[in-house]
Amino acid sequence: MRTIRWLLALVALCASPMLALAQDATTVSGRVTDTDGDPQAGVLVRIAELNVGNTSGPDGSYRITIPGSAVRAGQSVTITATRQGLSSVSRSLTLAPGGNLTQNFQMASSVLELDALVVTALGITREERAVTTSTATLDATQLTDAPETNIVNALAGEVAGVQTTNAGPAGGSARIVIRGATSLSGDNQPLFVIDGVPIDNSAPVLGGYGGFDYGNAAQDINPNDIANVTVLKGPNAAALYGSRAANGVILITTKSGRGIDGTQLSYTSNVTWEDPLRLPSYQNQYGQGSDGKFEFVDGAGAGTYDGVDESWGPACDGRQITQFFSNGQPAPFVCHPDNVANFFRTGMTVQNNLALSAASERANVRLSIGHMNQQAMYPGQELSRYTIGLNGGTQINNRLRAEASANYIRGEGANRPGTGYSATNPMQQFVWFGRSVDTRLLTDYMKDGEHYNWNYNYHTNPYWLALHNRNEDDRNRLIGNVSLSYGIADWLTATARTGTDWYQDHRKRMFHADNINFPDDTYGEDVITRNETNTDAFLTADRDLSSTFSLSATVGGNYRSSADEFNLVTVERLTIPGLFKATNAASPIEAQNLLYRVGTRSVYGSAQLGFRDLAFLEVTGRNDWSSTLPDGNNSYFYPSVSASLIVSDALDLSRTPVNLFKVRAGWAQVGDDAEPYQLQGTYSAETPFSGTPAYSMGNFIPNAGLMPELTEAWEVGADLKFFDNRLGFEATYYDQVTRNQILRADISGASGFLQQAVNAGAISNKGFELRATATPINGSNGFRWSMAANYSRNRSKVESLFGDLATYQLGSYWGVTTEARVGDPYGSMYGEGFKRNEEGRIVVGEDGIPLEADDRVYLGNYSPDWLGSLTNTFSFRGMELSFMFDTRVGGEIFSVTNMFGNFAGVLDTTLPGREQGPCEPGLVFDGVTESNAENTTPVCPEDFWLMMYFMDEPHIYDASYTKLREARLSFNVPQSLVSRTPLGKVNVGIVGRNLWLWTKTPHIDPETAFDAGNSQGFEFGQLPTGRSIGLNITVTP
């Protein structure tokens, strides 16, 4: 009994200070709005003297609780509201213990705000003035105002120095690169981090010869759950994240309900309709056939050129010719200008999101439920995404805070189109095609139970591909983290956090026998499981050392473990047709089981010293121990140092038009480890021999002495604002070199092997980035015009390779190679080119056809000369119009669509020379003979384009483009209408993406790729980019 009384007394003793604290606490609350009275979320409201603050919620409300022990009666403090894009506002408050004060803020728009908070490495927030490296922050509206289902595509044109490339098909991959490629054989994309936890953004590697694009993994993220995105550019800003951050970091902070006053329900819905932005320009004068002739018998060669899948046939003048649909009877022979466009349907994407947020003085929570359904332009393709997000935190006591988040995502896909040079890609068929074929007659793809098509030599009916053959995929994913933070002192906090990213992909492919491309029913099934867990423990310190100096520091450690498992099954022939199961196999089952495990242990630290809140010096250091590198070489340390100076404060330029003049500089070194299992040889299982298991060693020699790649970089920059923040500039110059490249170098086959793992080579990248913002008009009547422009250029160079190796092949396609060649920029393209005379004129032979050069020639480089974007926003009393132009200038692309389309005679570029007949008057190529005389020899266009098929240079094009990337017109429904409903605010918008394209590249959208890997600059059978337009509605109480 005595023990119980002592325990109760002890509990009461421990609780009494907290009870007293709660009784004496002072509360400051209010609402943040813009000059139109609209609520502003994500605004930091802070009392710096007391080191307390909070952020405003979606309704603009905030609440700050000040411990009673920190308040003196009559105490005067300054409370400040800050957020990027809004001008800071400060007010004076007089505090009283136990008081409840109200302070509202009205904030005007601005360019870069000096005192706004920026999320940096490890989720640490810093005021903008204290950031010493190049970063960029986007708020939620920049990602959701013109909805995009893939977060990577949503970043297009938003940040200087960031290049995104959309691979094309709905639900397909998008590639993102910051400041150019740094690795010859490794991943060149940045690390994605959600709420402090790294996540996977891998994507299929396809190469252009078939396969299905299941998309990059980061597209699982629900954009409506994002509070803001911070881009850390290059190793200077990302050194604390370790080896994977050498290419930069995309930091995503999700909404948590923090700053909400009470409970709030919000709903967002949008629907968009999509059609092809661009299809090839086809000719409609000549139909299927060759040499001006065609007659259909069986579509496989029994008739007159009826097995040909080209359009060098008779003129489409209505003459009577037997065709595939006419049952052996002559029918009018006409072209069908819209036969490809008719194959695609109008796509529709619907996204809905419902969120419930709640917060009190000590706790916050947000529950979000989202659904996306996309009926793609490709017939039968459907994509869905279901998301449930739960994020929150609680202040357990005055020192201990707990936070947790969990995001469950289920993605589903059906009937994805094939890609590249593949029978499963419908665009391949439309390149090798008859312009006289009416695709509307192919919708019934079976006649009398048999495959029905216009050609039985090469192609499967496109509707059979889309609607009869099937592929299905689903992905279940869980991203979550738990953290505890304990305030050891007012200036010192200990944090422990663990988070995981787990998902499992399940994919099925079902092909019916068509007696052309699939002689038998074929089945494939994949199960791919990925899991990564990161655990961190660190201390953070933030205090003023004196009235002159301040210190912010972090020290901690991380353990990362990941496992990737692949279970793949293929059955080439089934016993019972139409029963797509591996257990129905009539041929040996081809199975692969792969498992990759990686572990990394790390310690890290950073310290920033501030001087009079105008000069800052920051140093960081991290050491990793990687399981993929050998003992003795698996430990690598990388440091960084950076500094900034607010010159405008140091020189007191307050009486000049200069509002901000900040200079910064930094240097960093980052290591990178190898892919798993590069140290020792492995054996692969082969088909058993007479019942005896068989294994083989590959053609690759591992290297037990591998060392980490090292990237060394430095940057200098300046941030400036003028004329009451109405004009602003952010400029950065960077220079970085990556050495000790880990690559598979080609070796002599006489060794019994073909490649060897080595450390060799160096790539340099130098570049310049500029962001400019301006507010030309900021009228007292509420009309405002603001502008933002981004510009960046990067110059790469392959400094060295392995030994006397002159080039390293990054990729190849139909004879063209992309290479890392010593002395050249990364991504140089080589292939067969024209023979030229001393003046550079193309030389033709006696037949009038250009001759081929004796050696392979340099054709260009797939990297752009520069990137840019321009955004204009006009607002007036609750109405807003904004639009962005996004441009790429320079770089080349090898278009096999153009090469094959010209060979097949389907493109309008093949009409010159056959205006009067199939070969009349003939095409005279602009060139000279071998004797340097002007060429006057006409060539039949069919013969000319046949010979151009054997050359690469004619199909290399300038990949420059300008797009109207996004546009939005929105308005707030008048409160006089809304006030009679339970709704607080209703915003309605008309939105669009990829609305217009200008390019020099014929027939295709040059923003394309087969996948998100390093083999870029190639195109064939591009699925059309979607041009979307629709409606967006946002409702809040």
TORSE-100042 format. One record per residue (C-alpha): x, y, z; residue in one letter. Coordinates in pm, whole numbers, padded with zeros to 5 digits, always signed. Layout:
% residues N
XYZA...
***
This chain:
% residues 1037
+00000+00000+00000M+00283+00237+00088R+00448+00157-00243T+00131+00250-00429I+00105+00581-00242R+00469+00661-00329W+00404+00584-00694L+00094+00805-00699L+00288+01083-00537A+00567+01050-00788L+00319+01062-01077V+00154+01368-00930A+00493+01533-00883L+00587+01467-01244C+00250+01578-01372A+00218+01896-01170S+00465+02102-01375P+00286+02000-01692M-00051+02085-01543L+00078+02419-01432A+00231+02473-01771L-00096+02392-01942A-00283+02630-01711Q-00043+02918-01769D+00009+02861-02143A-00053+03153-02375T-00224+03090-02708T-00183+03298-03024V-00410+03210-03315S-00538+03369-03631G-00582+03338-04005R-00350+03411-04299V-00499+03538-04626T-00377+03702-04943D-00481+04045-05065T-00800+03894-05214D-00896+03742-04881G-00819+03386-04992D-00667+03158-04725P-00294+03081-04754Q-00166+02741-04642A+00191+02652-04546G+00276+02995-04402V+00524+02983-04115L+00406+03201-03826V+00688+03235-03573R+00793+03424-03262I+01169+03410-03298A+01248+03539-02947E+01064+03244-02791L+01160+02987-03056N+00796+02886-03110V+00588+02874-03424G+00352+02678-03646N+00234+02666-04006T-00106+02762-04140S-00344+02495-04265G-00547+02480-04589P-00800+02727-04444D-00520+02969-04354G-00562+02922-03979S-00278+02872-03734Y-00235+02827-03357R+00075+02873-03144I+00095+02757-02781T+00361+02926-02565I+00464+02752-02239P+00373+02959-01932G+00732+02950-01811S+00837+03144-02123A+00588+03430-02080V+00621+03743-01868R+00331+03975-01809A+00349+04269-02046G+00622+04108-02251Q+00643+04254-02606S+00742+04018-02891V+00745+04024-03270T+00539+03765-03458I+00629+03710-03825T+00450+03530-04109A+00668+03403-04399T+00632+03179-04703R+00807+03160-05037Q+00615+03360-05294G+00462+03592-05029L+00605+03907-04872S+00688+03867-04505S+00463+04043-04252V+00561+04122-03892S+00344+04246-03604R+00407+04336-03238S+00226+04149-02960L+00201+04203-02588T+00180+03873-02402L+00006+03780-02080A+00033+03442-01901P-00271+03231-01983G-00393+03477-02244G-00564+03396-02575N-00452+03639-02843L-00566+03677-03202T-00341+03801-03481Q-00445+03780-03846N-00214+03839-04143F-00274+03961-04497Q+00016+03882-04726M+00094+04008-05077A+00261+03797-05344S+00635+03832-05390S+00933+03673-05559V+01193+03482-05355L+01127+03556-04990E+01437+03591-04780L+01292+03465-04452D+01083+03179-04591A+01155+02825-04477L+01331+02579-04707V+01346+02204-04648V+01706+02083-04681T+01885+01750-04636A+01743+01507-04376L+01425+01715-04364G+01595+01997-04171I+01425+02334-04231T+01621+02656-04265R+01533+03012-04342E+01601+03105-04702E+01868+03355-04598R+02067+03075-04428A+02068+02835-04724V+02417+02823-04875T+02354+02604-05182T+02130+02605-05489S+01781+02474-05415T+01432+02524-05555A+01100+02483-05376T+00760+02425-05537L+00436+02446-05345D+00143+02213-05396A-00046+02439-05636T+00239+02434-05887Q+00194+02056-05913L-00185+02029-05902T-00319+02339-06079D-00274+02163-06416A-00311+01800-06305P-00057+01541-06416E-00069+01178-06302T+00312+01141-06288N+00500+01363-06043I+00810+01365-06267V+00614+01502-06563N+00463+01764-06331A+00815+01903-06271L+00869+01980-06641A+00974+02342-06688G+00939+02427-06319E+01305+02429-06209V+01618+02558-06382A+01869+02280-06449G+01610+02000-06435V+01538+01806-06756Q+01241+01571-06777T+01159+01337-07066T+00827+01161-07106N+00862+00818-07267A+00518+00849-07430G+00252+00589-07350P-00007+00655-07081A+00127+00529-06750G+00476+00506-06899G+00813+00613-06765S+00939+00966-06721A+01309+01046-06686R+01452+01327-06476I+01813+01447-06478V+01962+01739-06285I+02271+01912-06425R+02351+01644-06682G+02465+01283-06665A+02750+01196-06430T+02778+00816-06464S+02865+00605-06767L+02683+00290-06661S+02498+00380-06341G+02177+00564-06266D+02183+00935-06353N+01851+01024-06193Q+01812+01197-05855P+01715+01032-05530L+01348+01068-05428F+01275+01122-05058V+00930+01141-04895I+00909+01283-04543D+01274+01196-04486G+01254+00840-04623V+01421+00749-04957P+01187+00571-05200I+01234+00373-05519D+01193+00536-05860N+01314+00252-06082S+01166+00195-06427A+01178-00082-06689P+01482-00095-06917V+01343-00163-07264L+01597-00057-07526G+01354-00008-07814G+01295-00368-07921Y+00965-00439-07750G+00834-00481-07401G+00577-00293-07198F+00647+00030-07014D+00506-00006-06662Y+00626+00339-06566G+00870+00486-06315N+00786+00397-05956A+00756+00757-05830A+00437+00799-06032Q+00261+00613-05747D+00268+00933-05541I-00065+01112-05511N+00000+01478-05604P-00289+01590-05380N-00099+01463-05073D+00206+01680-05145I+00261+01996-04941A+00577+02102-05124N+00871+01971-05325V+01230+02088-05276T+01491+02015-05541V+01846+01983-05406L+02071+02029-05706K+02386+01826-05724G+02622+01699-05455P+02667+02039-05286N+02309+02040-05162A+02274+01665-05116A+02599+01553-04954A+02425+01436-04635L+02212+01183-04824Y+02503+00967-04930G+02610+00799-05248S+02273+00802-05422R+02250+01181-05390A+02535+01255-05630A+02269+01332-05894N+02063+01554-05663G+01758+01491-05446V+01385+01545-05489I+01251+01609-05137L+00876+01563-05103I+00695+01682-04791T+00340+01555-04752T+00046+01729-04587K-00003+01641-04220S-00288+01858-04096G-00049+02070-03895R-00172+02426-03850G-00541+02344-03897I-00775+02511-03650D-01014+02233-03551G-01136+01996-03822T-01144+02051-04197Q-01274+01851-04490L-01154+01925-04845S-01239+01774-05180Y-01066+01802-05516T-01192+01661-05844S-01072+01695-06199N-01153+01535-06530V-00949+01577-06847T-00990+01450-07201W-00689+01353-07412E-00622+01327-07782D-00292+01285-07973P-00077+01597-07963L+00090+01491-08286R+00070+01204-08532L+00293+01165-08838P+00191+01360-09149S+00090+01088-09391Y+00061+01110-09770Q-00281+01029-09918N-00208+01004-10290Q-00084+00644-10317Y-00207+00331-10148G-00075-00013-10057Q+00155-00188-10303G+00480-00143-10488S+00591-00015-10829D+00247+00145-10867G+00068-00193-10853K-00156-00381-10610F-00423-00648-10606E-00533-00847-10300F-00567-01226-10304V-00454-01359-09964D-00248-01072-09814G+00058-01296-09804A+00201-01260-10154G-00040-01455-10376A-00175-01135-10527G+00004-00841-10682T+00220-00706-10405Y-00056-00791-10155D+00197-00911-09897G+00374-00573-09909V+00322-00341-09611D+00421-00026-09801E+00243+00251-09990S+00417+00263-10325W+00106+00124-10494G-00153+00270-10732P-00286+00623-10702A-00583+00664-10469C-00809+00784-10750D-01103+00548-10702G-00999+00292-10962R-01148-00056-10911Q-00904-00293-10735I-00964-00607-10528T-00886-00531-10161Q-00878-00715-09827F-01240-00633-09742F-01402-00678-10082S-01441-01059-10086N-01253-01101-10414G-01447-00827-10593Q-01305-00498-10718P-01375-00192-10501A-01283+00176-10526P-00918+00220-10434F-00901+00532-10211V-00678+00657-09933C-00804+00721-09581H-00643+01034-09433P-00766+00960-09080D-00706+00587-09071N-00442+00615-08796V-00624+00887-08602A-00941+00677-08612N-00765+00394-08431F-00714+00605-08119F-01004+00704-07900R-01054+01016-07691T-00895+00939-07358G-01039+01045-07026M-00871+01081-06687T-01071+01132-06368V-00905+01210-06035Q-01083+01253-05703N-00935+01321-05362N-01103+01359-05024L-00902+01472-04722A-00996+01511-04356L-00758+01716-04142S-00772+01794-03773A-00542+01963-03526A-00534+02076-03168S-00270+02252-02965E-00073+01928-02922R-00172+01698-03208A-00243+01695-03579N-00362+01436-03829V-00464+01412-04194R-00644+01127-04368L-00654+01132-04746S-00832+00900-04988I-00761+00934-05360G-00861+00760-05680H-00742+00804-06035M-00891+00629-06337N-00755+00675-06687Q-00917+00544-07003Q-00618+00594-07232A-00621+00691-07600M-00500+00341-07689Y-00811+00121-07727P-00872-00098-07425G-00596+00051-07209Q-00705+00141-06859E-00506+00259-06558L-00621+00305-06200S-00456+00424-05882R-00603+00400-05532Y-00428+00582-05248T-00485+00607-04875I-00260+00842-04681G-00245+00891-04305L-00003+01144-04162N+00011+01304-03820G+00194+01381-03501G+00143+01448-03135T+00326+01645-02872Q+00336+01380-02597I+00478+01629-02351N+00677+01948-02369N+00987+01759-02474R+00871+01450-02662L+00700+01454-03000R+00597+01156-03211A+00521+01162-03582E+00416+00891-03824A+00290+00855-04178S+00167+00568-04392A+00075+00572-04758N-00086+00273-04924Y-00101+00272-05303I-00258+00020-05534R-00198+00067-05903G-00370-00136-06173E-00306-00149-06546G-00468-00332-06834A-00381-00360-07203N-00070-00146-07212R+00060-00106-07567P+00392-00256-07670G+00682-00021-07738T+00959+00016-07994G+01027-00230-08274Y+00777-00495-08174S+00475-00670-08317A+00287-00562-08004T+00330-00191-08086N+00046-00066-08310P+00250+00234-08423M+00500-00003-08586Q+00218-00131-08807Q+00108+00223-08892F+00462+00299-09015V+00465-00013-09235W+00116+00045-09366F-00119+00084-09657G-00264+00432-09682R-00562+00270-09858S-00648+00065-09546V-00958+00179-09358D-00891+00088-08993T-01263+00115-08915R-01306-00210-09108L-01062-00385-08874L-01258-00339-08550T-01408-00686-08607D-01071-00856-08573Y-01206-01211-08606M-01400-01357-08898K-01535-01710-08868D-01321-01757-08560G-01001-01668-08746E-00768-01370-08730H-00880-01103-08979Y-00648-00832-09111N-00534-00630-09411W-00195-00807-09423N-00105-01165-09338Y+00268-01146-09407N+00391-00927-09124Y+00121-00777-08906H-00142-00866-08651T-00471-00676-08664N-00418-00368-08440P-00749-00428-08261Y-00649-00790-08199W-00337-00652-08033L-00532-00401-07828A-00845-00595-07733L-00785-00968-07783H-00431-01007-07656N-00422-00908-07292R-00175-00782-07039N-00250-00702-06677E-00049-00559-06393D-00106-00451-06037D+00120-00302-05776R+00064-00287-05402N+00288-00042-05221R+00339+00082-04868L+00552+00384-04781I+00572+00474-04415G+00783+00610-04134N+00777+00660-03759V+00986+00915-03571S+01038+01032-03215L+01197+01364-03127S+01304+01451-02775Y+01401+01800-02670G+01703+01748-02448I+01732+02124-02413A+01574+02428-02575D+01850+02415-02835W+01920+02040-02861L+01691+01769-03000T+01742+01395-03042A+01553+01221-03321T+01509+00855-03412A+01334+00766-03735R+01274+00451-03931T+01094+00425-04261G+01032+00171-04531T+00928+00156-04895D+00786-00184-04993W+00600-00286-05306Y+00517-00588-05513Q+00447-00584-05888D+00244-00864-06041H+00241-00870-06422R+00077-01102-06673K+00105-01116-07054R-00134-01322-07267M-00093-01358-07646F-00335-01551-07867H-00201-01744-08166A-00245-01537-08484D-00031-01748-08722N+00185-01444-08797I+00373-01309-08498N+00250-01563-08244F+00224-01916-08386P+00102-02045-08049D-00072-01907-07744D+00201-01759-07523T+00197-01663-07156Y+00430-01472-06924G+00405-01381-06558E+00636-01173-06337D+00636-01107-05965V+00878-00833-05861I+00925-00739-05496T+01130-00445-05375R+01190-00335-05019N+01413-00070-04867E+01433+00029-04503T+01622+00327-04366N+01682+00390-03998T+01833+00717-03873D+01929+00848-03532A+02064+01201-03504F+02107+01503-03281L+02027+01855-03397T+02145+02170-03225A+02027+02524-03297D+02126+02811-03071R+02275+03155-03054D+02631+03139-02925L+02626+03513-02864S+02459+03821-03001S+02691+03785-03300T+02724+03414-03371F+02470+03131-03412S+02520+02759-03460L+02308+02491-03628S+02449+02139-03622A+02349+01779-03689T+02529+01453-03616V+02391+01103-03664G+02398+00768-03835G+02198+00568-04087N+02151+00203-04174Y+02001+00114-04511R+01901-00234-04622S+01734-00321-04950S+01625-00638-05125A+01502-00678-05483D+01352-01010-05588E+01247-01111-05939F+01045-01425-06017N+00984-01447-06392L+00804-01719-06588V+00754-01755-06966T+00562-02028-07150V+00605-02030-07530E+00325-02280-07601R+00008-02374-07411L-00176-02706-07412T-00533-02571-07403I-00574-02256-07617P-00695-01957-07422G-00614-02097-07076L-00336-01864-06971F-00172-02042-06679K+00183-02164-06630A+00037-02502-06530T-00109-02524-06885N+00237-02533-07040A+00294-02752-07346A+00658-02642-07374S+00930-02621-07109P+00869-02341-06861I+01140-02077-06874E+01189-01948-06521A+01420-01693-06360Q+01462-01631-05990N+01686-01339-05898L+01760-01184-05561L+01971-00874-05491Y+02053-00755-05138R+02240-00438-05043V+02335-00293-04706G+02497+00040-04621T+02605+00179-04284R+02671+00550-04252S+02765+00825-04011V+02719+01191-04096Y+02736+01538-03955G+02688+01901-04048S+02747+02236-03882A+02649+02585-03988Q+02797+02892-03823L+02605+03217-03866G+02746+03566-03820F+02500+03847-03743R+02234+03664-03944D+02402+03779-04265L+02700+03548-04319A+02685+03169-04299F+02948+02895-04324L+02839+02530-04345E+03044+02210-04346V+02917+01853-04384T+03075+01510-04379G+02952+01156-04434R+03117+00816-04434N+02955+00510-04592D+03041+00142-04561W+02887-00042-04857S+02823-00414-04894S+02872-00400-05272T+03237-00300-05247L+03525-00520-05124P+03680-00503-04780D+03942-00232-04778G+03761-00027-05044N+03408-00031-04903N+03456+00272-04677S+03446+00614-04833Y+03422+00962-04685F+03288+01267-04858Y+03285+01622-04726P+03133+01951-04837S+03175+02316-04745V+02959+02611-04849S+02907+02971-04751A+02676+03263-04818S+02675+03635-04749L+02379+03875-04748I+02563+04165-04910V+02257+04388-04900S+02254+04363-04519D+02630+04392-04482A+02638+04714-04687L+02298+04836-04565D+02139+04883-04907L+01795+04942-04756S+01774+05290-04910R+01843+05163-05259T+01622+04966-05504P+01811+04654-05392V+01603+04446-05150N+01835+04147-05154L+02186+04079-05274F+02307+03738-05161K+02618+03554-05282V+02698+03188-05216R+02967+02933-05297A+03021+02568-05220G+03241+02263-05276W+03149+01898-05224A+03267+01544-05283Q+03029+01246-05302V+03102+00876-05344G+02894+00610-05517D+02912+00234-05483D+02865-00048-05733A+02567-00256-05835E+02536-00582-05638P+02746-00886-05723Y+03027-00719-05918Q+03301-00864-05696L+03280-01238-05756Q+03172-01461-06042G+02825-01616-06039T+02675-01907-06227Y+02345-01916-06413S+02118-02220-06437A+02078-02365-06787E+01852-02632-06938T+01937-02968-06774P+02139-03207-06991F+01987-03557-06988S+01839-03482-06648G+02167-03349-06507T+02159-02990-06380P+02369-02751-06587A+02520-02416-06497Y+02728-02166-06691S+02948-01869-06617M+02874-01555-06813G+03106-01353-07035N+03178-01105-06755F+03488-01090-06531I+03409-00945-06185P+03656-00726-05999N+03726-00789-05630A+03921-00462-05611G+03649-00215-05713L+03660+00131-05557M+03373+00380-05523P+03298+00639-05789E+03377+00992-05671L+03204+01311-05778T+03371+01642-05694E+03176+01961-05753A+03182+02329-05679W+02934+02606-05747E+02897+02982-05708V+02579+03181-05723G+02388+03495-05638A+02029+03581-05545D+01900+03931-05606L+01572+04119-05557K+01487+04474-05659F+01207+04731-05647F+01011+04602-05347D+01069+04242-05454N+00904+04295-05795R+01214+04184-05983L+01433+03892-05882G+01718+03675-06010F+01879+03351-05894E+02195+03255-06083A+02433+02961-06034T+02745+02840-06211Y+02866+02485-06136Y+03156+02261-06229D+03170+01892-06138Q+03377+01587-06232V+03297+01221-06165T+03601+00989-06156R+03662+00619-06093N+03362+00531-06306Q+03244+00175-06240I+03182+00026-06581L+03195-00294-06782R+03482-00243-07023A+03504-00448-07344D+03802-00684-07354I+03944-00926-07611S+03731-01234-07672G+04051-01438-07678A+04040-01424-07298S+03723-01630-07297G+03527-01329-07172F+03385-01015-07333L+03368-00761-07048Q+03538-00681-06721Q+03435-00465-06424A+03683-00178-06386V+03728+00161-06224N+03807+00394-06508A+03704+00714-06675G+03598+01064-06584A+03307+01283-06694I+03291+01658-06637S+02982+01880-06636N+02990+02258-06637K+02680+02470-06650G+02485+02784-06575F+02136+02821-06431E+01920+03132-06411L+01575+03193-06272R+01415+03534-06314A+01089+03653-06160T+00905+03978-06217A+00578+04150-06128T+00524+04408-06404P+00181+04504-06270I+00058+04496-05912N-00242+04729-05924G-00430+04873-05630S-00750+04744-05792N-00633+04385-05738G-00503+04318-06092F-00165+04146-06087R+00067+04017-06358W+00364+03804-06255S+00625+03622-06460M+00882+03350-06397A+01152+03234-06640A+01403+02950-06616N+01717+02902-06823Y+01991+02640-06796S+02274+02504-07006R+02507+02215-06933N+02825+02115-07113R+02953+01763-07051S+03281+01607-07160K+03422+01257-07138V+03765+01328-06995E+03905+00973-06994S+03817+00602-07014L+03985+00269-06937F+04342+00229-07065G+04354+00298-07439D+03977+00255-07473L+03854+00542-07690A+03480+00501-07650T+03217+00339-07429Y+02884+00250-07585Q+02580+00378-07399L+02326+00235-07642G+02261+00139-08003S+01961+00125-08232Y+01938+00024-08597W+02304+00099-08662G+02333+00426-08468V+02528+00421-08143T+02527+00667-07857T+02868+00682-07698E+03084+00827-07427A+03388+00900-07642R+03700+01061-07501V+03701+01433-07580G+03333+01434-07683D+03025+01536-07490P+02838+01255-07314Y+02581+01100-07550G+02750+01154-07886S+02588+00975-08179M+02774+00785-08454Y+02653+00601-08762G+02662+00571-09140E+02679+00909-09310G+02698+01068-09653F+03015+01089-09853K+03106+01456-09897R+03350+01654-10108N+03598+01909-09975E+03327+02178-09971E+03098+01956-09762G+02855+01885-10051R+02700+01538-10059I+02838+01316-10336V+02601+01101-10545V+02672+00804-10767G+02590+00759-11134E+02237+00655-11040D+02176+00987-10862G+02167+00827-10514I+02396+00962-10239P+02707+00760-10164L+02801+00635-09822E+03108+00763-09637A+03395+00518-09597D+03388+00539-09216D+03125+00595-08953R+03068+00963-08887V+02969+01188-08598Y+02596+01257-08624L+02530+01476-08322G+02458+01452-07951N+02134+01383-07773Y+02192+01641-07495S+02025+01982-07542P+02221+02304-07585D+01992+02475-07333W+01656+02445-07161L+01410+02719-07076G+01058+02797-06965S+00838+03104-06926L+00532+03124-06701T+00285+03412-06698N+00015+03452-06433T-00264+03710-06438F-00498+03744-06141S-00788+03975-06063F-01033+03948-05775R-01050+03572-05747G-00985+03498-06113M-00653+03367-06241E-00506+03287-06581L-00167+03117-06604S+00027+02942-06879F+00375+02802-06926M+00588+02763-07238F+00859+02500-07204D+01145+02479-07453T+01445+02268-07542R+01700+02402-07787V+01959+02181-07956G+02048+01816-07936G+01967+01550-08196E+01737+01251-08224I+01756+00944-08450F+01402+00880-08572S+01340+00531-08707V+00976+00629-08759T+01104+00869-09024N+01348+00612-09162M+01093+00330-09195F+00806+00564-09283G+01001+00704-09576N+01113+00354-09681F+00748+00241-09672A+00622+00548-09859G+00356+00636-09601V+00488+00980-09499L+00420+01297-09695D+00796+01356-09723T+00797+01077-09987T+00567+01265-10229L+00831+01482-10402P+00921+01308-10726G+00592+01122-10773R+00356+01411-10835E+00269+01281-11182Q+00291+00907-11118G+00470+00650-10902P+00808+00749-11047C+00727+01068-11233E+00896+01310-11265P+01149+01153-11029G+01348+01300-10743L+01670+01492-10813V+01884+01497-10501F+02072+01818-10415D+02431+01695-10447G+02731+01668-10673V+02877+01384-10875T+03218+01239-10800E+03355+01480-11060S+03198+01771-10865N+02932+01839-11128A+02580+01929-11014E+02357+01624-10991N+02078+01617-11252T+01985+01247-11247T+01625+01178-11143P+01558+00878-10918V+01231+00697-10862C+01129+00796-10505P+01068+00431-10412E+01426+00345-10511D+01566+00655-10343F+01406+00592-10004W+01497+00224-10021L+01864+00322-10042M+01828+00583-09767M+01724+00297-09538Y+02088+00187-09537F+02208+00528-09417M+02163+00688-09075D+02244+01053-09139E+01920+01136-09329P+01719+01038-09022H+01904+01249-08765I+01700+01556-08670Y+01726+01864-08455D+01536+01769-08138A+01450+02130-08043S+01092+02200-07943Y+00867+02450-07769T+00549+02337-07595K+00260+02511-07435L+00320+02284-07139R+00027+02392-06924E-00250+02648-06902A-00516+02721-06643R-00808+02961-06613L-00974+02949-06271S-01212+03152-06058F-01352+03146-05708N-01728+03102-05701V-01873+03420-05545P-01929+03394-05171Q-02282+03522-05221S-02359+03189-05387L-02144+02970-05165V-02262+03119-04835S-02600+02952-04873R-02434+02609-04878T-02219+02416-04629P-01920+02497-04847L-01663+02759-04751G-01480+02811-05079K-01524+02667-05427V-01265+02712-05700N-01337+02603-06057V-01072+02586-06327G-01029+02495-06692I-00694+02322-06724V-00477+02187-07004G-00137+02023-07060R+00074+01979-07374N-00165+02196-07569L+00065+02301-07855W+00396+02188-08007L+00648+02355-08235W+00948+02158-08357T+01180+02113-08651K+01161+01735-08617T+00919+01598-08879P+00632+01364-08791H+00707+01300-08420I+00723+01469-08083D+01100+01485-08010P+01038+01468-07635E+01054+01091-07631T+01254+00791-07516A+01222+00414-07496F+01285+00418-07122D+01435+00625-06840A+01788+00483-06876G+02105+00626-07031N+02031+00507-07386S+01859+00823-07506Q+01830+00994-07844G+01642+00711-08022F+01282+00691-08141E+01059+00444-08319F+00689+00375-08313G+00626+00656-08068Q+00290+00628-07895L+00144+00977-07929P+00183+01227-07648T-00152+01314-07494G-00288+01666-07530R-00530+01714-07242S-00794+01967-07149I-01049+01949-06870G-01203+02082-06550L-01074+02107-06195N-01287+02172-05886I-01157+02230-05533T-01395+02257-05239V-01305+02354-04880T-01536+02434-04587P
***
